[in-house]
Amino acid sequence: MTEPVKVVAFLTARPAAADRLRTLLDGMLAPSRAEPGNLRYDLWQDHSEPGRFFLDELYRDADAVAAHRATPHFQAYLAAINDLAERTAYVLAPVSTG
């Protein structure tokens, strides 16, 4: 049996890069949500710090995560993200979901 995989990422824009970061992240929404193994792909913004974002992703299984990471839109994201933001990402396995 395969199990779902949750990916969460915290991104804080580098100085003067918040708008470009937001544009990059917005561009990931539609193509990521259209992937066959994607169950959820949401972008959140911190109320108190507009340059801080949170990605909440859910995939059918580890193969779907690997497929996502191989897409052209994810590769473009990887090429740009380090210039735009400090990033911490976590890949999580379910313990108790419902």
C-alpha positions as CSV (number, residue, x, y, z in Angstrom):
1,M,0.0,0.0,0.0
2,T,1.3,3.5,-0.9
3,E,0.9,6.3,1.5
4,P,0.4,10.0,0.8
5,V,3.3,12.5,1.2
6,K,2.9,16.0,2.6
7,V,5.4,18.7,1.6
8,V,5.5,22.0,3.5
9,A,7.8,24.8,2.7
10,F,8.4,28.1,4.4
11,L,9.8,30.9,2.2
12,T,10.9,34.3,3.2
13,A,11.6,36.8,0.4
14,R,15.1,38.3,0.2
15,P,15.2,42.1,0.4
16,A,13.2,43.7,-2.5
17,A,12.3,40.3,-3.9
18,A,8.8,39.8,-2.4
19,D,6.9,40.7,-5.6
20,R,9.1,38.4,-7.8
21,L,8.8,35.6,-5.2
22,R,5.0,35.9,-5.3
23,T,5.0,35.8,-9.1
24,L,7.2,32.7,-9.1
25,L,4.9,31.0,-6.5
26,D,1.7,32.0,-8.3
27,G,3.1,30.5,-11.5
28,M,3.5,27.1,-9.7
29,L,-0.2,26.8,-8.7
30,A,-2.0,25.8,-11.8
31,P,0.6,23.4,-13.3
32,S,1.2,21.7,-9.9
33,R,-2.5,21.3,-9.2
34,A,-2.9,19.7,-12.7
35,E,-0.4,16.9,-12.0
36,P,-2.0,13.5,-11.8
37,G,-0.5,12.6,-8.4
38,N,-1.2,16.0,-6.8
39,L,-4.0,16.1,-4.2
40,R,-3.5,19.6,-2.9
41,Y,-1.2,22.6,-3.7
42,D,-1.9,25.7,-1.6
43,L,-0.1,28.9,-1.2
44,W,-0.4,31.0,2.0
45,Q,0.9,34.4,2.9
46,D,1.8,35.6,6.4
47,H,-0.5,38.4,7.6
48,S,2.2,40.2,9.6
49,E,5.0,39.7,7.2
50,P,3.9,40.0,3.5
51,G,7.2,38.6,2.2
52,R,6.7,35.3,4.0
53,F,4.9,32.5,2.3
54,F,3.9,28.9,3.1
55,L,3.4,26.1,0.6
56,D,1.2,23.3,1.6
57,E,1.4,20.3,-0.8
58,L,-0.1,16.8,-0.7
59,Y,0.7,14.0,-3.1
60,R,-0.7,10.6,-3.7
61,D,2.6,8.9,-3.0
62,A,6.4,9.3,-3.2
63,D,6.3,8.6,-7.0
64,A,4.0,11.6,-7.4
65,V,6.5,13.8,-5.5
66,A,9.3,12.6,-7.8
67,A,7.2,13.3,-10.9
68,H,6.5,16.8,-9.6
69,R,10.2,17.5,-9.0
70,A,10.9,16.4,-12.6
71,T,8.4,18.8,-14.2
72,P,9.7,21.9,-16.2
73,H,7.8,24.2,-13.8
74,F,9.5,22.8,-10.7
75,Q,12.9,22.9,-12.4
76,A,12.3,26.6,-13.3
77,Y,11.3,27.2,-9.6
78,L,14.5,25.5,-8.4
79,A,16.6,27.7,-10.8
80,A,15.1,30.9,-9.4
81,I,14.2,30.3,-5.7
82,N,17.6,30.7,-4.0
83,D,18.0,34.2,-5.5
84,L,14.5,35.2,-4.3
85,A,14.0,33.6,-0.9
86,E,15.3,31.8,2.2
87,R,13.6,28.4,2.1
88,T,13.0,25.5,4.5
89,A,11.1,22.5,3.2
90,Y,9.9,19.4,5.0
91,V,8.7,16.1,3.4
92,L,6.3,14.4,5.8
93,A,4.8,10.9,6.2
94,P,1.3,10.5,7.8
95,V,1.1,9.5,11.4
96,S,-2.6,10.1,12.1
97,T,-4.8,11.7,9.5
98,G,-8.5,11.8,9.1
